[in-house]
Amino acid sequence: MKQVTIDRKLRRKKRVSVRIKGIQESPRVSVFASNKYTYVQLIDDINRETLLSLSSLSFLKRKDHAKAAKTQEAKLVGVELAKKAITKGIKKAIFDRGQYSYNGRVKAVAEGLREGGLII
């Protein structure tokens, strides 16, 4: 039963990600949601490098941030990543949800990126 679930996730990830390629001007925004934290990366697929990365784990290390719900933290990660991307000169990106459906934390990250000023 577990192998079937893993195969479904891998097939979904391949189906979604095969059409998405990030470039320097509009990199790919990759989302990973573990049980506790949300991780987001801006990736340039042409040069095969990560331009920016941020996680909800980094907010816990700050003194001014209190623990919030996972979806709220995911939205904060999106807003913060968008602000950092804009300071680096990136105004546009391609959203890659990977193996996840577009709801919950993944949707919150996308909304946060838009709220932060990034065009998706």
C-alpha positions in Angstrom: 0.0 0.0 0.0 2.8 2.4 0.9 4.6 1.8 -2.4 1.5 2.7 -4.3 1.2 6.0 -2.6 4.9 6.9 -3.3 4.4 5.9 -6.9 1.4 8.2 -7.2 3.3 11.1 -5.7 6.3 10.6 -8.0 4.0 10.4 -11.1 2.2 13.6 -10.1 5.5 15.4 -9.5 6.9 14.3 -12.9 3.6 15.3 -14.6 3.6 18.8 -13.0 7.3 19.6 -13.2 8.1 18.4 -16.7 6.5 21.4 -18.2 8.1 23.9 -15.9 11.6 25.4 -16.6 13.0 28.3 -14.6 15.4 30.8 -16.2 17.4 33.7 -14.7 14.7 36.3 -15.4 11.8 34.1 -14.1 13.1 31.3 -11.9 11.1 28.3 -10.7 9.6 28.5 -7.3 9.8 25.0 -5.8 7.8 24.1 -2.6 8.4 21.3 -0.2 6.1 20.8 2.8 7.3 18.5 5.5 5.2 17.5 8.5 6.5 20.5 10.5 8.0 23.1 8.2 7.6 24.6 4.7 10.6 25.1 2.4 10.7 27.3 -0.7 13.5 27.7 -3.3 14.0 29.9 -6.3 15.8 27.8 -8.9 17.4 28.7 -12.2 17.2 25.5 -14.2 19.4 26.6 -17.1 22.4 27.3 -14.9 21.3 24.6 -12.4 21.6 26.8 -9.3 19.5 27.9 -6.4 19.1 31.6 -6.3 17.2 32.0 -3.0 15.9 29.6 -0.4 13.8 30.1 2.7 12.0 28.0 5.2 9.5 28.4 8.1 12.3 26.9 10.3 14.3 30.1 9.8 11.4 32.1 11.4 11.6 30.0 14.6 15.2 31.1 15.1 14.2 34.7 15.2 13.3 36.2 18.6 10.5 38.5 17.3 8.5 35.7 15.7 5.9 33.6 17.6 4.8 30.1 16.7 1.8 30.3 14.3 -0.3 27.8 12.3 1.5 26.1 9.5 -0.5 27.8 6.8 0.2 31.2 8.3 3.9 30.4 8.5 3.8 29.3 4.9 2.3 32.5 3.8 4.9 34.5 5.7 7.6 32.4 4.0 6.1 33.4 0.6 6.0 37.1 1.5 9.5 37.1 2.8 10.9 35.2 -0.3 9.1 37.6 -2.6 10.7 40.6 -0.9 14.2 39.0 -1.1 13.6 38.2 -4.8 12.6 41.7 -5.6 15.7 43.1 -4.0 17.7 40.7 -6.2 15.9 42.1 -9.3 13.6 39.2 -9.8 10.0 40.3 -10.5 8.5 37.3 -12.1 8.6 33.5 -11.3 7.1 30.2 -12.3 5.3 28.3 -9.5 6.1 24.6 -9.2 3.8 22.8 -6.7 5.6 19.5 -7.2 3.8 16.5 -5.8 1.3 18.5 -3.8 -2.2 19.6 -4.7 -2.9 23.4 -4.8 -4.4 23.8 -1.3 -3.3 24.4 2.2 0.3 25.4 2.7 1.1 25.3 -1.0 -1.7 27.7 -1.8 -0.6 29.9 1.1 2.9 30.1 -0.2 1.6 31.2 -3.7 -0.6 33.8 -2.1 2.3 35.1 0.0 4.5 35.4 -3.1 1.8 37.4 -4.9 1.2 39.5 -1.8 4.9 40.2 -1.6 4.9 41.6 -5.1 6.2 38.7 -7.2 4.3 37.9 -10.4 3.4 34.2 -10.7 
